Amino acid sequence: MSFIAETAHTCPVKVSAPELNALVSLLQGAMSSERATRKASEEHLVSCRYSKGHPVALFQVLNAGQVDMSVRQMAAITLKNLCSTAWDPTETGSLRLHEEDKTTVRGALLGALLQLPPNLRSQLTEVAKSVIYSDYPDKVIKARVCGCTKTKSDAYNLTVARAAANDRERPVKWRLGAHTSGSASSEAGGA
């Protein structure tokens, strides 16, 4: 298999073809129905997950069109799990990815998101979320307060943030309950 030509447009740093072939074999082994093969492959994948070049190699495999889709999806899931646990430099007590690998993945992420099929794109979207939340935490907080996010999990937080912003702009009478009923209006007005 030649991975170099296939992934040239998405990944600026290349991992050698023999290393990629070995990774493809490990990913295939991790999906094996034979318990011994699966366990050995999973252990090897775990042992090399923080080694330099591993995230880039996973990225190249998931972008390689000539590789079986199940192997590509396994590479995407493995990369997603790795980035969700090892990308953030502020968490203490866990190993981190090498900065060169992070730079490479970060730089190729958008192009891959635009070109990959939906089943791989969904995994890579989670990688992008880990990168954004870790690398740009101040901008994420500002986006949430402005109402720029659209995930269901953030709907409540956005509502609370908007209400807090609106409260600062409304008169005291409205905040005291004048908006809910006519009788509260007269009580609130006297307060």
N, C-alpha and C positions, 0 to 999 in steps of 0.2 A: 504494500500500500504506500502511496506517496501522498503525504499530508501537506507537504510544502506548497505545492501549486494550489491546492484546494483552499487553504486558509490564508493565502498571501494578502487578501484584501481586508481581513479582519484582525489579524494579530501581527503587530510589528516585530515582536521578538519570537524567534523560532526555537522550538525544541526539536532535537534530532529525530529522524524517522524511526530509528531503532527504539528510542525511549518512548515514542508515541505508540509504536506497535506493542511494546511491553505493557503500557498502560491500557491499551485496548484489550489485551489478553487478561489483565487483572480485572477490568470492568466486566468482561464476559464471564470470568470465573466467579465474580461476586454474584452473578445471576444464575449460576449453575444449580441444577437440581440435586447434584451430589453434595452432600453436607461437607465432606472433607475439603473438596475443591473450593466451595463457597467460603468456608471458614478461613482457609489459608489465604485466599484472595482478599477477603475483608481485612484480615490482620495486616497484610502487606500494605493495603491502601491506607489503613490507619497509621501505620508506622512511618509512612512517607508523606503524610498530609501537610506537614509544616516545612518540608524540604524545599529549597529554592527551585523554582521552575514548575512545581507541581500544579499550582492553580492555572498557570499559563498552558500547561500541557492538557489539563482538563478542558480549558477553554477551546483549545485547538481541536480536541476530539469532538466536542459538541458541535463545532462548526464544520467538521469534515463531512461533506455530503456523501462520500463513498462508504462511510462506516454505517453499519446497521443502526436503524433508528432506536432500538432498545438500548444499545450501547451508548449512543449519543444522549439519550434521556438519562441513563445512569450517570454519565459524566456531568450532566447539568444538575442533577440532584446532589451529587457529591460536591460539586462546586458551590451550590447554594448552601448546603450544610456547613461547609468549610468557611464560607464568607460570613455566615450568620454568627458563627462562634469565634472567629479569629480575625475579623477585619478591624474591629473597634480598638484603637490604641488606648482608650481611657479605662477599659476594664482591667482590673488587676488580677493576678493569679492564673492567667491562661497565656498560652503561646500566641504569638502574632505571626501574620504573614510578612514576608520580606517586602520592603518598600518597592523594589523593582517589579515584583510580581503584581503588587497592587496598582502601580502606575500603568502597567501593561493591560491589566484587566479593565481598569477604569477607562483607558483610552479606546479600547475596542468594544466596549459594552453597547454603546448606542448603535453603532453599525450592525452589530449582531442582532440586537433587538428588532431592528427594521427588516432583517433578512431571514430570520429563523422561522420555522413553522410554529404554530400556536402551542403545541405541547412542550416545545423547548423554550419558547418565549415566556411562558408562564413561570418556569423555573428561573430564567434569567431576570425576570422582573423582580423576583425576590432578592436576587443578588444586587440589582440596582438599588432596591430599597435599603439593603444593609449598607451599601456604599454611601448613599445619600444621608441616611440617618447618622452614620458615623463621621463622615468627612465634612458635612455641612450642618451640624446640629442647630446653629443659630438661625440659619435660613429656614430650616424645617419648622422651628417654633414660630417664626414670623409668618410663614405660609399658613400654619394652622390658625393663627389668630386672625389673619386676613380672610380666611375662608377659602383658601385656594386648594385644599385637599378635597378629594371626593370619595374617600373610602367610607364604608358604613361604620366601621369602628370609631371613626373620628367624628361622626355626626353629632353625638352628644356634646363632645368637647367644643365643637364649633358653635353649637347653639349657646352654650354657656359663655363662650368668649364673646359672641355677638351681643348677648344680653348684657354682659358686663360693660361692653363698649357703649351700648345704647343707654344704659343706666346713667353713665357719666354725662350724657347729653340731655337727659330728660329732667324736668323740674322735680323737686323733692316731693311734691304732691303726688306725682305719678308713682314714684317708688314706694310711697307709703300705702298704696292700695287703692287709690282713687280710680284706677282704671278698671277695677273688677266689678264694682256695683255702685249704684247711686247713693246708698246710705253711707258707704265707706268714704265717698267723696266729701260729704260734709264733715265727717269725723276727721279725715285726713287733712282737710283744709284748715281746721282749727288747730291742728297740732303744730 
